[in-house]
Amino acid sequence: MVQESIDKGEVVYGVNTGFGGSANTRTNQVQELQSNLLRMLQYGVIAEERTVTAPESRHDTDLNDIISQSALPLDDPLASTSMPESWVRAAMLIRINSLASGFSGIKETTIRTLHQILEEGITPLVPVKGSISASGDLSPLSYIAGVVQGKPGLNVWTRNANGERCLKRADVALAEKDIKPASLGAKEGLALVNGTAVSCAVGSLALHDAMGQATLSQILTAMSVEALLGTDESFDSFFGEVRSHPGQVETARNIHAFLSKSSLVQHSDTEEGELRQDRYSVRTASQWIGPVLEDLHLAHQQISIEMNSVTDNPLIDPARDGKMMHGGNFQARAVTSAMEKTRQSLQTIGRMLFSQCAELINPATNRGLPPNLVAEEPSQSFIWKGTDIMIAALQAELGFLANPVGSHVQTAEMGNQSINSLALISGRYTLEAIQTLSQLSAAHLVACCQALDLRAMSCKYLGTMAPIFKDMTSEAFSRYLLTPETAEVFLPAMWAAFQKALDTYTHFDSPRRFAITFESLQPLVLKHIRTTTEAMQALRTWTEKCCATALDNFKMNREAYYANPEATAYIGSASSRMYNFVRHELGVPFMSNKFISTPRDEEGDFTWGEPDHDSKRGVTMGGMIAKVYESMRTGQLYHHVALSISDVHEYSSAAEKALAANKDENAQFSYAMTKARESTGWGGRSPESLSGDEKNDAAQAQNSSSATVVDDTSCLLETEAGTNQKVKEEVDMTPNMAWKAHSMGFGDENSQIHSIV
């Protein structure tokens, strides 16, 4: 059809005209024009890797030569100037999908060459900068098109026999795989380079991980609620019923389900002096995350449409006998829009997780956890203080990255591209924001596991100490109580006060903490006993003995928990899944100085310089957080996130079915009773309200029509059951909303997000 237009003498942009602001030129050299287009666009900067060497003699070498040979680079020259392979391969796939639609005027053999290059694992080396994503991503795509031509001046990534990456010239790589370079005909060069594939590819990869982070943030919130001894009341469905934003409803439902089996969650009013409700970072999490899910839902729609669109110019309209249509589908503003929303969403998630993590670390807000989440004495360890600083730095960076890119448009190309999307730049910064948020959420996940271990250790201790404390207290003071009835309130009050005091004085080392705790209990004891000399002596004796016993049990319990930490018995299903993944699959331990202290030679249990000797000794906090971070980057962690969401859907489905069955049963019973009353002549009135004659008439009517009532009711119930089934089928056939994490997928082959990657 392109050739037919040329033969008819039509002027077709980019086929027999110049490009952009030079489209007022004409040419008959249509094939040469396509090669000229690629030459014009291959302007990107890709630095070569270089070896840093020290000159043999500094005395005879010029200073400039010394600097050029031995100066360390400011960054990795190649990695900082070229795109990762994943970006390029995703762009190639999206471009093939667009060209295969048949509206771009490109030969099938050319598309197949591009597909073969992708299938053989040949990835063009593409510059990372230089595209304004106006007439598509012209320059990045020109490098892909140049490899299709087999241009020797371009390089590609390939894999050797051992699977190792290596750089080769494009023509050499194609020859090794027996791929014949394509000779581009009229319109084909323009069809290859004029499109949004690179921006869309980067955007789709960013959006996939953003959805993973949005879903993970709900699990981290549940873990934070448990670690902070919070309540599930904030996530009750009532709030969604009176404020029905779909993202809020979805988030609350997920978090409430995550907390359903946790023994750490509080379900009753708090004690006097405590906050009645949780702080904002957890209490309003569903209202905070909900709009993020809705923004990501719209971004998902925009990227999905863009991935399956034809985005070059001009296009061929088969319905109009192959007419060449000139327009602007290459303008990638839809991708920019999706990325700006996504980046703002990442900052929003980060701000919430930062607050939650900071509240866990701070003893003023963490409801009895040790300061800095230390497992040892607080004067001897400050293990999470540095991480507290790190998350502040990461969140500050997220705030900067959340700024819009699309507002920085510059006029380009002789004024022709006076508006341009900057979509690729926006996508690049979104991936940088993903990287930053992933580090923050990784730190928060490790902190949550640490906090849950500390809670579990405390629960085990309190479970052991409770009967001992009550027995010792009862034995010491039972004979001195003011009244026999006092015993019913005295022991529970003492135990509650003991727990509260322990939580209050966590910033002290254990000996001082327990001494102050028991001293603080003395006024409560005096309130309930007779203050005789003998009673005062009993109080002093009890304070000393019970304090010593409580402290000894605390230390023994701590050592026992160090040896075998396990918190899953106390936490919800989603928290348990993430806890097991971090502790057992990734090998991140319950952190203490034992693991992060530099081993000393005089200890005799570590041999310096032995590479295989006890690699778990002397690790860093950052190294442990990095394990979680890397699992996010590979997608390993998101698999467990998806399983947690699947559990919610199964739980919700079962609950909805049970509720529906209960409603049907009640409705059927109500209908049957109403029908029976009408048939018996009661007319909906109660038998007690009828006169004597009316009761006799009703009894006769009941006897004569009882069979009819049963038959009519059975018939109607069958009809209702059929109707209910039809409604249920219609509801089940309605697609789930795309912001639901289940439909976002992460491994589900039928999900929309699966098609992105």
C-alpha positions in Angstrom: 0.0 0.0 0.0 2.9 2.4 0.6 4.3 1.7 -2.8 0.9 2.2 -4.3 0.7 5.7 -2.7 4.2 6.5 -4.2 3.2 5.2 -7.6 0.1 7.5 -7.5 2.4 10.5 -6.9 1.0 11.1 -3.4 3.2 13.1 -1.0 3.6 10.9 2.0 5.4 12.2 5.1 8.7 10.4 5.8 8.4 8.4 2.6 9.2 11.0 -0.1 9.5 14.0 2.2 12.0 15.2 4.7 11.3 14.8 8.4 9.8 17.1 11.1 10.5 20.8 10.4 12.2 19.7 7.1 9.1 18.0 5.7 9.0 20.6 3.0 11.7 18.8 1.1 10.9 16.1 -1.5 12.9 13.1 -2.8 12.6 10.0 -5.0 15.3 8.2 -3.1 12.8 6.5 -0.8 15.1 3.7 0.4 18.1 5.9 1.0 15.8 8.3 2.9 15.1 5.6 5.5 18.8 5.0 6.1 19.4 8.7 6.4 16.7 8.8 9.1 18.5 6.2 11.2 21.9 8.0 10.7 20.4 11.2 11.9 18.9 9.7 15.0 21.9 7.6 16.2 23.3 10.6 18.2 23.2 9.1 21.7 26.2 9.0 24.0 27.4 5.6 25.1 30.7 5.5 27.0 33.1 2.6 26.7 34.4 0.7 29.6 38.1 1.5 30.3 40.8 0.0 32.3 42.3 2.1 35.1 46.1 1.5 35.3 49.0 3.0 37.2 51.8 4.3 35.0 55.1 2.4 35.4 57.0 5.6 36.2 55.5 8.8 37.4 58.7 10.7 36.9 58.8 10.5 33.1 55.0 10.7 32.6 53.0 13.9 31.9 50.5 14.8 34.6 47.6 14.7 32.2 48.6 11.2 31.1 48.7 10.1 34.7 45.3 11.4 35.3 43.7 10.0 32.2 45.2 6.5 32.8 44.8 6.2 36.6 41.9 8.4 37.6 38.9 6.4 38.9 35.7 7.1 37.0 32.9 9.0 38.7 30.5 6.1 37.8 30.4 3.0 35.7 30.8 4.5 32.2 28.9 1.9 30.3 26.1 1.3 32.8 25.5 5.0 33.4 25.1 5.8 29.7 23.2 2.8 28.3 19.8 1.2 29.1 19.5 -2.0 31.0 18.8 -5.0 28.8 15.3 -5.5 30.4 14.2 -2.0 29.1 15.4 -2.7 25.6 14.0 -6.2 25.3 10.6 -5.0 26.6 10.7 -2.1 24.0 11.5 -4.6 21.2 8.5 -6.8 22.2 6.1 -3.8 22.4 7.3 -2.5 19.0 6.8 -5.9 17.4 3.3 -6.0 18.8 2.5 -2.6 17.3 4.0 -3.3 13.9 2.3 -6.6 13.6 -1.1 -4.8 13.7 -0.6 -4.1 10.0 -1.2 -0.3 10.0 2.5 0.8 9.8 3.5 -0.1 6.2 6.4 -2.4 7.1 7.2 -5.8 5.5 6.6 -9.0 7.4 10.2 -10.1 6.8 11.4 -7.0 8.6 9.2 -7.7 11.6 10.3 -11.3 11.7 14.0 -10.2 11.6 13.3 -8.1 14.7 11.5 -11.0 16.4 14.4 -13.4 15.6 16.9 -11.0 17.2 14.8 -10.8 20.3 14.3 -14.6 20.4 18.1 -15.3 20.0 18.9 -13.1 23.0 20.6 -10.3 21.1 19.9 -7.0 22.9 21.0 -3.7 21.2 23.1 -1.4 23.3 20.9 1.7 23.5 21.8 5.1 25.0 19.8 6.0 28.1 19.5 9.7 27.5 18.4 12.0 24.6 14.8 11.2 24.0 12.0 13.8 24.6 9.3 11.2 23.6 7.6 13.6 21.2 7.6 11.9 17.8 8.0 8.7 19.8 11.3 7.6 21.2 13.2 8.2 17.9 16.8 7.9 19.0 16.5 4.8 21.2 14.5 3.0 18.6 17.0 4.0 15.9 19.6 1.8 17.7 17.3 -1.1 17.6 16.5 -0.5 13.9 20.3 -0.2 13.2 20.9 -3.6 14.7 18.1 -4.9 12.4 20.3 -3.6 9.6 23.4 -5.2 11.1 25.2 -1.9 11.4 28.9 -2.6 12.5 29.1 0.6 14.4 26.5 -0.6 16.9 27.0 -3.0 19.7 24.8 -5.6 21.3 24.6 -7.7 24.4 24.7 -11.5 23.9 25.3 -14.5 26.0 28.3 -16.9 25.6 28.2 -20.7 26.1 28.4 -20.2 29.9 25.5 -17.7 29.9 27.7 -14.8 30.6 27.0 -11.3 29.1 29.4 -10.0 26.5 29.4 -7.1 24.1 29.7 -7.7 20.4 29.4 -5.8 17.2 25.8 -6.0 15.8 26.9 -7.6 12.5 29.0 -10.2 14.2 26.2 -11.2 16.6 23.7 -11.5 13.7 26.1 -13.6 11.7 26.8 -16.0 14.6 23.0 -16.6 14.9 22.6 -16.8 11.1 20.3 -13.8 11.0 20.2 -12.0 7.7 20.2 -8.2 8.2 17.1 -6.4 6.8 17.3 -4.0 3.9 14.8 -1.3 4.8 12.3 -0.2 2.1 10.1 2.8 1.8 8.5 3.9 5.2 10.2 1.0 7.1 12.9 3.0 8.9 10.2 5.5 10.0 7.9 2.6 11.1 10.7 1.2 13.3 11.7 4.4 15.1 8.5 6.4 15.2 6.6 5.0 18.3 6.3 5.0 22.1 7.6 1.5 22.6 10.6 2.5 24.8 8.7 4.9 27.0 5.9 2.3 27.3 8.4 -0.5 28.1 10.0 1.5 30.9 6.6 2.6 32.2 5.2 -1.0 32.2 8.2 -2.3 34.2 7.9 0.6 36.7 4.2 0.1 37.1 4.6 -3.6 37.7 6.9 -3.0 40.7 4.8 -0.1 41.9 1.8 -2.4 42.1 3.9 -4.8 44.1 4.9 -2.1 46.5 1.3 -0.9 46.9 0.2 -4.4 47.8 3.2 -5.0 50.0 2.4 -1.8 51.9 -0.9 -3.3 53.0 0.9 -6.3 54.5 3.4 -4.1 56.1 0.6 -2.1 57.6 -0.9 -5.2 59.1 2.5 -6.2 60.5 2.9 -2.7 62.0 -0.6 -2.9 63.6 0.4 -6.2 65.3 3.9 -5.0 66.3 2.3 -1.8 67.8 -0.5 -3.8 69.6 -3.0 -1.8 67.5 -6.6 -2.5 66.7 -8.4 -3.9 63.7 -11.4 -1.6 64.3 -10.0 1.0 61.9 -10.4 -1.5 59.0 -14.0 -2.5 59.8 -16.2 -2.7 56.7 -18.5 -0.1 58.2 -16.2 2.7 57.2 -16.3 1.6 53.6 -20.1 1.4 53.7 -20.4 5.1 54.7 -17.5 6.2 52.4 -17.4 3.9 49.5 -14.2 4.8 47.7 -13.3 1.5 46.0 -9.6 1.6 46.8 -10.3 2.3 50.5 -12.8 -0.5 50.7 -10.3 -2.9 49.1 -7.4 -1.9 51.3 -9.5 -2.2 54.5 -10.8 -5.6 53.5 -7.3 -6.9 52.9 -5.7 -5.5 56.1 -8.7 -6.6 58.2 -8.3 -10.2 56.8 -4.5 -10.1 57.4 -5.2 -9.3 61.0 -8.0 -11.9 61.5 -5.9 -14.6 63.2 -3.5 -12.5 65.1 -3.4 -12.7 68.9 -1.5 -9.4 69.1 -4.4 -7.3 67.8 -6.5 -5.5 70.4 -10.3 -5.7 70.2 -11.3 -3.7 73.3 -11.1 -0.2 74.6 -7.7 0.9 75.8 -6.8 1.5 79.5 -6.9 5.0 81.0 -3.9 7.0 80.1 -3.5 5.2 76.7 -4.5 6.5 73.3 -8.1 5.5 72.5 -7.2 5.0 68.9 -4.1 4.1 66.9 -1.9 6.8 65.4 -2.6 8.0 61.9 0.1 6.0 60.1 -1.9 2.8 60.8 -5.4 4.0 61.6 -5.9 5.8 58.3 -3.9 3.4 56.2 -6.9 2.3 54.1 -7.8 5.9 53.4 -4.2 6.7 52.6 -3.5 3.6 50.3 -6.9 3.5 48.7 -6.4 6.6 46.4 -3.0 5.2 45.5 -4.7 2.0 44.2 -7.2 4.0 42.2 -4.4 6.1 40.7 -2.4 2.9 39.8 -5.6 1.4 38.3 -5.9 4.4 35.9 -2.1 4.2 35.2 -2.6 0.5 34.5 -5.3 1.2 32.0 -3.2 3.9 30.2 -0.1 1.6 29.9 -2.2 -1.4 28.9 -3.8 0.6 26.1 -0.5 2.0 25.0 1.1 -1.4 24.9 -1.5 -2.6 22.4 -1.7 0.5 20.2 -0.2 1.6 16.9 1.9 4.7 17.6 3.8 5.7 14.5 3.0 8.1 11.7 1.7 8.1 9.0 -0.6 5.1 9.3 -2.5 3.1 6.7 -6.2 2.9 6.8 -7.3 -0.3 5.1 -11.0 0.7 5.3 -10.2 3.6 3.0 -8.3 1.6 0.3 -5.0 2.1 2.0 -5.1 5.8 2.5 -2.1 7.2 4.3 -3.4 9.0 7.4 -1.2 11.7 9.0 -1.7 12.3 12.7 0.1 12.2 16.1 -0.3 8.8 17.8 3.4 9.0 18.7 2.8 11.6 21.3 3.5 9.7 24.5 1.7 12.0 27.0 -0.5 9.1 28.2 2.7 7.3 29.4 3.8 10.5 31.1 0.4 10.8 32.8 0.7 7.2 34.1 4.2 7.7 35.3 3.6 11.0 37.1 0.7 9.4 39.0 2.8 6.3 39.8 5.7 8.3 41.1 3.4 10.4 43.3 1.9 7.2 44.5 5.3 5.8 45.4 6.0 8.9 47.5 2.7 8.6 49.2 3.3 4.9 50.1 6.8 5.8 51.3 5.6 8.5 53.6 3.2 6.1 55.4 5.8 3.3 55.7 8.4 5.8 57.0 6.0 6.9 59.7 5.2 3.4 60.7 8.8 2.3 60.8 9.8 5.4 62.8 7.0 4.7 65.4 8.3 1.1 65.8 11.8 2.3 66.5 10.9 5.1 68.9 10.1 4.0 72.5 7.8 7.0 72.9 5.4 5.6 70.3 6.0 1.8 70.1 3.9 0.7 73.1 6.5 -1.1 75.1 9.0 -2.3 72.5 12.7 -1.6 73.4 14.2 1.6 72.1 15.8 1.1 68.6 14.3 -2.4 68.6 17.3 -3.8 70.5 17.3 -7.4 71.6 19.9 -6.7 74.3 20.2 -4.1 76.9 19.4 -0.6 75.6 22.7 0.8 76.8 24.7 -1.8 74.9 23.0 -1.7 71.5 21.6 0.9 69.2 21.0 -1.5 66.3 18.1 0.3 64.5 19.1 3.9 65.1 21.1 4.0 61.9 18.2 2.5 60.0 16.0 5.2 61.4 18.3 7.8 59.7 18.4 5.8 56.5 14.7 5.8 56.0 14.5 9.5 56.5 17.1 10.0 53.7 15.2 7.7 51.4 11.8 9.4 52.0 13.4 12.8 51.4 14.7 11.5 48.0 11.2 10.1 47.2 9.8 13.5 47.9 12.1 15.1 45.4 11.5 12.4 42.8 7.7 12.9 43.1 8.0 16.3 41.3 6.5 16.3 37.9 8.7 15.9 34.8 6.1 16.8 32.2 6.1 20.4 33.3 9.7 20.9 32.0 8.9 20.6 28.3 11.3 22.4 25.9 10.6 23.3 22.2 12.7 21.1 19.9 13.4 20.3 16.3 13.1 23.7 14.5 10.0 24.5 16.6 8.1 21.5 15.1 8.1 19.6 18.3 6.9 22.5 20.4 5.1 20.2 22.8 6.6 16.8 23.8 5.8 14.3 26.5 9.2 13.6 28.2 7.6 10.2 28.9 10.9 8.2 28.9 12.5 10.7 31.3 9.4 10.4 33.5 9.6 6.6 33.3 13.3 6.6 34.2 12.7 8.7 37.3 9.8 6.4 38.2 12.1 3.4 38.2 14.5 5.4 40.4 11.7 6.0 42.8 10.8 2.3 42.7 14.4 1.5 43.7 14.3 4.1 46.5 10.9 2.9 47.9 12.0 -0.7 47.7 15.0 0.0 50.0 12.7 1.8 52.4 10.1 -1.0 52.4 12.8 -3.6 52.7 14.1 -1.8 55.9 10.6 -1.6 57.2 9.9 -5.3 56.6 13.1 -6.3 58.5 12.1 -3.9 61.3 8.6 -5.4 61.4 10.0 -8.9 61.8 12.4 -7.7 64.5 9.5 -6.0 66.3 7.3 -9.1 66.1 10.1 -11.2 67.5 10.4 -8.9 70.4 6.6 -9.1 70.9 6.6 -12.9 70.8 9.5 -12.9 73.2 7.6 -10.7 75.6 4.4 -12.8 75.2 6.4 -15.9 76.1 7.9 -14.2 79.1 4.6 -12.8 80.4 2.9 -16.2 79.9 5.6 -17.8 82.1 5.7 -15.0 84.6 2.0 -14.5 85.1 1.3 -17.5 87.5 4.6 -17.0 89.3 3.8 -13.3 89.9 0.3 -13.9 91.0 1.3 -16.8 93.4 4.1 -14.7 95.0 1.8 -11.7 95.3 -1.1 -13.6 96.7 1.2 -15.4 99.2 2.8 -12.2 100.4 -0.4 -10.1 100.9 -3.4 -12.3 101.2 -3.5 -12.0 105.0 -3.1 -8.2 104.9 -5.9 -7.3 102.4 -8.5 -4.9 103.7 -11.4 -7.2 102.9 -11.8 -10.7 101.4 -13.4 -9.1 98.4 -10.3 -7.1 97.7 -8.5 -10.2 96.4 -10.9 -10.3 93.4 -9.5 -7.0 92.1 -6.1 -6.8 93.7 -4.3 -9.5 91.7 -5.6 -8.5 88.3 -4.8 -4.9 89.1 -1.3 -5.7 90.2 -0.6 -7.8 87.1 -1.9 -5.1 84.8 0.2 -2.5 86.6 3.3 -4.7 86.3 2.9 -5.1 82.5 2.3 -1.4 82.1 5.3 -0.4 84.2 7.5 -2.8 82.2 6.4 -1.2 79.0 7.0 2.3 80.4 10.6 1.7 81.5 12.0 -0.1 78.4 14.8 2.5 78.0 16.5 1.2 81.2 18.7 -1.8 81.3 17.0 -4.9 82.7 18.2 -4.7 86.4 17.2 -1.0 86.7 14.0 -1.5 84.7 12.7 -4.3 87.0 13.8 -2.5 90.2 11.8 0.7 89.1 8.9 -1.4 88.0 8.5 -3.1 91.4 9.0 0.2 93.2 6.2 1.7 91.1 3.9 -1.1 92.3 4.2 -0.3 96.0 1.6 2.5 96.1 -0.9 0.1 94.5 -0.1 -2.5 97.2 -0.5 0.0 100.0 -3.9 1.0 98.6 -5.2 -2.6 99.1 -3.6 -3.7 102.4 -3.6 -2.7 106.1 -0.4 -0.8 106.8 0.8 -2.6 109.8 4.5 -3.1 110.6 4.3 -6.7 109.6 2.6 -5.8 106.3 5.3 -3.2 105.5 8.0 -5.9 106.1 6.1 -8.2 103.8 6.0 -5.5 101.1 9.8 -5.0 101.3 10.4 -8.7 101.1 8.0 -9.2 98.3 9.6 -6.3 96.3 13.1 -7.8 96.6 12.1 -11.5 95.9 9.6 -10.9 93.2 11.8 -8.4 91.5 14.7 -10.9 91.5 12.5 -13.8 90.3 11.0 -11.7 87.5 14.4 -10.5 86.4 15.9 -14.0 86.4 13.0 -15.4 84.4 13.3 -12.5 82.0 16.9 -13.2 81.3 16.3 -17.0 80.9 13.4 -16.4 78.6 15.5 -14.0 76.5 18.3 -16.5 76.1 15.9 -19.2 75.2 14.2 -17.0 72.6 17.6 -16.0 71.1 18.3 -19.7 70.6 15.1 -20.4 68.8 13.2 -17.3 67.7 9.7 -18.0 66.3 6.9 -15.4 66.2 4.4 -17.1 63.9 2.2 -18.5 66.8 1.2 -14.9 67.7 0.7 -13.2 64.3 -1.7 -13.2 61.4 -1.4 -15.4 58.2 0.1 -12.7 56.0 2.6 -11.6 58.6 3.5 -15.3 59.2 4.1 -15.8 55.5 6.4 -12.7 55.2 8.1 -13.5 58.5 8.9 -17.1 57.4 10.2 -15.8 54.0 12.5 -13.3 55.6 13.7 -15.5 58.4 14.0 -18.9 56.7 14.2 -18.4 52.9 16.4 -15.2 53.0 18.2 -16.1 56.2 17.8 -12.7 57.9 18.1 -13.5 61.6 16.5 -12.0 64.7 19.1 -9.2 64.8 21.4 -8.7 67.8 25.0 -7.6 68.4 26.0 -11.3 68.1 25.5 -11.1 64.3 26.7 -7.6 63.5 29.7 -7.3 65.9 33.1 -7.6 64.3 34.6 -10.9 65.7 37.8 -10.6 67.7 40.7 -12.8 67.3 41.1 -13.4 71.0 37.7 -14.9 71.2 39.1 -18.0 69.7 36.0 -18.9 67.7 36.8 -17.1 64.5 39.7 -17.4 62.1 40.7 -14.2 60.3 41.2 -14.3 56.6 39.4 -17.7 56.0 36.8 -17.0 53.2 34.7 -20.0 54.1 34.6 -19.5 57.8 31.3 -18.6 59.4 30.1 -16.0 56.9 27.2 -15.1 59.3 29.5 -13.4 61.7 30.2 -9.7 61.4 27.4 -8.9 59.0 25.9 -5.5 58.7 22.3 -4.2 59.1 22.5 -2.9 55.5 23.6 -6.4 54.3 20.5 -7.9 55.8 18.2 -5.3 54.4 19.8 -5.8 51.1 18.7 -9.4 51.0 15.1 -8.3 51.3 15.7 -5.5 48.7 17.2 -8.0 46.2 14.2 -10.3 46.6 12.0 -7.4 45.6 14.0 -6.7 42.5 13.9 -10.3 41.4 10.2 -10.6 42.1 10.7 -13.4 44.6 9.1 -11.5 47.5 6.1 -10.4 45.3 5.2 -14.1 44.9 4.6 -14.3 48.7 2.7 -11.0 48.5 0.4 -12.5 45.8 -0.2 -15.6 47.9 -1.3 -13.5 50.9 -3.8 -11.6 48.7 -5.1 -14.9 47.3 -5.7 -16.1 50.9 -7.8 -12.9 51.4 -9.9 -13.6 48.3 -10.5 -17.2 49.3 -11.5 -16.1 52.8 -13.7 -13.3 51.5 -15.4 -15.6 49.0 -16.2 -18.2 51.7 -17.5 -15.4 54.0 -19.6 -13.9 51.2 -21.2 -17.3 50.4 -22.0 -18.0 54.0 -23.5 -14.5 54.4 -25.5 -14.9 51.2 -26.8 -18.3 52.3 -27.8 -16.9 55.7 -29.6 -14.1 54.1 -31.4 -16.5 51.7 -32.4 -18.7 54.6 -33.8 -15.7 56.6 -35.6 -14.4 53.5 -37.1 -17.7 52.7 -38.3 -18.2 56.3 -39.7 -14.7 56.5 -41.6 -15.2 53.2 -43.0 -18.6 54.3 -44.3 -17.1 57.6 -45.9 -14.2 55.8 -47.5 -16.5 53.2 -48.7 -18.8 56.0 -50.3 -16.0 57.9 -52.1 -14.7 54.7 -53.3 -18.2 54.0 -54.6 -18.8 57.5 -56.5 -15.6 57.4 -54.4 -13.8 59.9 -53.4 -11.2 57.3 -50.0 -10.6 58.9 -51.6 -10.0 62.4 -50.4 -12.0 65.3 -52.8 -14.7 66.7 -53.0 -12.9 70.0 -54.6 -9.9 68.3 -57.5 -11.9 66.8 -61.0 -12.2 68.4 -62.4 -15.6 69.3 -64.5 -15.9 66.0 -61.5 -14.8 63.9 -59.3 -17.4 65.5 -61.9 -20.2 64.7 -62.1 -19.0 61.1 -58.4 -18.8 60.8 -58.0 -22.3 62.2 -60.4 -23.7 59.6 -58.6 -21.8 56.8 -55.3 -23.1 58.0 -56.4 -26.8 58.0 -57.9 -26.5 54.5 -55.0 -24.7 53.0 -51.9 -26.1 54.7 -51.0 -28.3 51.8 -51.4 -25.3 49.4 -49.2 -23.2 51.6 -46.4 -25.7 51.5 -46.7 -26.2 47.8 -46.9 -22.5 47.0 -43.9 -21.8 49.3 -41.8 -24.6 47.8 -42.6 -23.4 44.3 -41.7 -19.8 45.1 -38.5 -20.8 46.9 -37.4 -22.8 43.9 -38.1 -19.8 41.7 -36.2 -17.5 44.1 -33.3 -20.0 44.2 -33.1 -19.9 40.4 -33.2 -16.1 40.4 -30.5 -15.9 43.1 -28.3 -18.3 41.1 -28.8 -16.1 38.0 -27.9 -13.0 39.9 -24.9 -14.7 41.4 -23.7 -15.8 37.9 -24.1 -12.3 36.7 -22.1 -11.0 39.6 -19.4 -13.6 39.2 -19.1 -12.8 35.5 -18.4 -9.1 36.3 -14.6 -8.5 36.0 -12.8 -7.7 39.2 -11.6 -4.1 39.5 -8.1 -3.8 38.2 -6.7 -2.2 41.3 -7.4 -5.4 43.2 -4.1 -7.0 43.9 -5.4 -10.4 42.8 -6.1 -9.1 39.3 -2.9 -7.2 39.3 -1.5 -10.7 39.3 2.1 -11.3 40.0 2.2 -14.8 38.5 -1.4 -15.3 37.3 -1.1 -16.0 33.6 -4.6 -14.6 33.0 -4.0 -11.3 34.7 -3.5 -8.0 32.9 -0.3 -7.2 34.7 1.2 -10.6 33.6 0.9 -9.4 30.0 3.0 -6.3 30.8 6.0 -8.3 31.7 
